[in-house]
Amino acid sequence: MKRLIFVVPAVLILSSCAASGSAADPAKLDVPFGAEARISYGGDECTAKISRYGAGSWEFEITEPYALEGLTVTETDGKTTFSMLGAESTADISPAAVSMTRAFSSAYDAAAAGGEVTYDSAGEPVFTGTSDTGRYRVKLGEDMTPTLITSEECKLKAEISSFGLLPENDITAEIDRS
């Protein structure tokens, strides 16, 4: 009987510790959003406005550097199109822009589909896993929105400076346009 008295509290304490260490997904990433980010890819850097309408449906508008300002790369169901100064094309205008958008969208979509939640040295939640462009890491801030997306294999680093959910009418307009 004495053993039972000590075993029950020990089991309760251990089970409560295990429950606190394994948190449920800290954020729902599979949402339509708009963001601005400073992106480095390989040796190239740019600033972009990013819209995610859903998995596989993205739009990146380059805002810096000046030479690429206004270049918009759109990905919809594996098809990439470009527009600049009102002209739309499927020709590869900027290989670096295409590779960068594919690396970014692939990493984020993989995390949104169920990346592994871990915690970095500062205790912040991080989604990690592998996408078709390599291993990725999506770091979340205090408000549980993405703040940093990296992929070592393709040398991608995207620091997100603003993040907001898209209104329903923006999502519907994108779907109608496709």
C-alpha positions in Angstrom: 0.0 0.0 0.0 2.8 2.4 0.8 4.3 1.9 -2.7 1.0 2.7 -4.3 0.9 6.0 -2.4 4.3 7.0 -3.8 3.7 5.6 -7.3 0.5 7.5 -8.0 1.9 11.0 -7.3 5.1 10.1 -9.2 3.1 9.1 -12.3 0.9 12.2 -12.1 4.0 14.5 -11.8 5.8 12.7 -14.7 2.7 12.8 -17.0 2.2 16.5 -16.3 5.9 17.2 -17.2 5.6 15.3 -20.4 2.4 17.1 -21.4 3.9 20.5 -20.9 7.0 19.6 -23.0 5.0 18.5 -26.0 3.0 21.4 -27.1 0.4 21.3 -29.9 1.1 23.2 -33.0 1.7 26.8 -31.8 0.4 28.4 -35.0 -1.8 27.6 -37.9 0.4 28.5 -40.9 -1.9 27.2 -43.7 -3.6 30.6 -44.1 -3.8 33.2 -46.9 -1.6 36.2 -45.9 0.2 39.3 -47.1 3.8 40.0 -45.9 6.9 42.1 -46.6 10.3 40.5 -46.4 13.9 41.1 -46.9 15.2 38.1 -48.8 18.7 36.9 -49.5 19.1 34.0 -51.9 22.5 32.8 -52.8 24.4 36.1 -53.1 21.4 38.1 -54.3 19.2 40.3 -52.0 15.8 41.9 -52.5 12.8 43.2 -50.7 9.4 41.8 -51.7 5.7 42.1 -51.0 4.4 38.5 -50.7 0.9 37.2 -51.0 0.0 33.6 -50.3 -3.5 32.8 -51.4 -3.2 29.1 -50.5 -0.8 26.2 -50.9 0.8 26.5 -54.3 -0.7 29.9 -55.0 1.8 32.8 -54.4 2.6 36.2 -55.7 6.0 38.0 -55.1 6.4 41.6 -56.1 10.0 42.8 -55.9 10.2 46.3 -54.4 14.1 46.5 -54.2 16.6 46.6 -55.8 15.6 49.3 -58.3 16.6 47.2 -61.3 13.9 44.6 -60.4 11.4 46.9 -58.9 7.9 46.0 -60.0 8.8 42.5 -61.2 6.0 40.2 -60.1 6.5 36.5 -60.0 3.3 34.5 -59.6 3.1 30.8 -58.9 -0.2 28.9 -59.3 -0.3 25.1 -59.3 3.3 24.8 -60.5 3.0 27.3 -63.3 5.2 30.4 -63.0 4.3 33.7 -64.7 6.0 37.1 -64.7 4.8 40.6 -65.1 6.6 43.8 -65.3 5.4 47.2 -66.5 2.1 45.7 -67.5 3.6 42.9 -69.7 3.0 39.3 -68.7 5.1 36.4 -69.7 5.9 32.8 -69.0 9.5 33.4 -70.1 12.1 33.2 -67.4 12.9 36.9 -66.9 15.0 36.4 -63.8 16.3 32.9 -62.9 17.3 34.1 -59.4 13.8 35.5 -58.8 12.2 32.2 -59.8 14.5 30.1 -57.8 14.0 32.4 -54.7 10.2 32.3 -55.0 10.2 28.5 -55.4 12.5 28.0 -52.4 10.4 30.4 -50.2 7.0 29.0 -51.3 8.1 25.4 -51.1 9.5 25.8 -47.6 6.5 27.7 -46.3 3.9 25.3 -47.9 5.7 22.3 -46.4 5.7 23.9 -43.0 2.0 24.8 -43.3 1.2 21.2 -44.3 2.6 19.9 -41.0 6.2 20.7 -40.3 7.8 19.4 -37.1 7.5 21.9 -34.2 10.6 22.3 -32.2 12.0 25.1 -30.0 15.2 27.0 -30.6 17.7 28.0 -27.9 15.7 31.0 -27.0 12.6 28.8 -26.5 10.8 30.2 -29.6 8.8 27.8 -31.7 10.3 26.7 -35.0 8.8 24.5 -37.8 11.4 22.3 -39.5 11.3 19.7 -42.1 12.1 19.0 -45.8 10.5 20.4 -48.9 11.3 19.8 -52.5 14.0 22.4 -52.3 15.7 21.0 -49.2 15.6 21.4 -45.4 13.7 24.4 -44.1 13.2 26.2 -40.9 10.3 28.6 -40.2 10.8 30.6 -37.0 7.7 32.1 -35.2 7.6 35.3 -33.2 5.8 36.0 -30.0 2.5 36.6 -31.8 3.0 33.1 -33.5 3.4 34.6 -37.0 6.4 33.7 -39.2 9.5 36.0 -38.6 12.2 34.1 -40.4 12.3 31.4 -43.1 15.6 29.7 -44.0 16.8 26.9 -46.1 20.5 26.1 -46.0 20.7 24.0 -49.2 19.4 26.8 -51.4 21.0 29.6 -49.3 17.6 31.2 -48.6 17.1 33.6 -45.7 13.8 35.7 -45.5 13.3 38.1 -42.7 9.6 39.0 -42.5 9.0 42.5 -41.4 5.2 42.6 -41.6 2.6 39.8 -41.7 -1.2 40.0 -42.0 -4.0 37.7 -42.9 -5.6 38.5 -46.3 -9.2 39.6 -46.3 -11.7 37.1 -47.9 -12.3 39.3 -50.9 -8.6 39.3 -51.9 -8.5 35.5 -51.8 -11.7 35.2 -53.9 -10.3 37.7 -56.5 -7.2 35.7 -56.9 -9.1 32.5 -57.3 -11.3 34.1 -59.9 -8.3 35.4 -61.8 -6.7 31.9 -62.1 
